[in-house]
Amino acid sequence: MGFLHSAAVAVTDVCVVVFLVAWLVGAVYFGAKGGRGRPGGCVGCRARCPDGFR
């Protein structure tokens, strides 16, 4: 039973690390892509949004 518990903890830890890394990479990517503070960084964004999001 100790082996199964250790394996489950290891798998959970790996999943958490992968999730956090993906979250950080996405935040950096979309933050740079959004061009916050850069003029014209989001030209036409509202035009591409569905009507419910305006």
N, C-alpha and C positions, 0 to 999 in steps of 0.2 A: 504494500500500500504506500510505503514511503517513496518508492520510485515513481509511482503514478502521480503522487502529489508534487514531487519535484519536477516532473515533466510538465504537469499542468501549469505550475508557477513559471517555468521557463518559457513555455509557449505564450502565456499571458504577458510576460515581460517583453518578449519580442514583439508581440502585437502592439503593445503600448508604445514602444520605442518607434516602430514603423509609423504608427499613427501620428506621433508628435513630430517626427522628421517630415512627414508628408504635409502636415499642417504648417510647419515653419517654411518649408519650400514653397508651398502655395501662397502663403502670406507675402513672402518676398517677391515671388513671381507676379502675383496680381497687384501688389503694391507698386512695383516697377512698371508694370504694363498700364496701370491706371494713370500714371503720370501725375500724381497729386501735386499740385503747386506748379505744374508746367502748363503754360498757356496752350490751348488746343489739344490737350492730352486726351480728351474724351469728346471729340467732335462727333456729333450725331448719335451719342449714346441714347438720348431720350427718343430719338426717332426709331431706334431698333427695339425699344421696350414695348411689351404688350400694353394694351390700353389700361389694364388693371394696375400697372406699376407706375403710371405717370403722376 
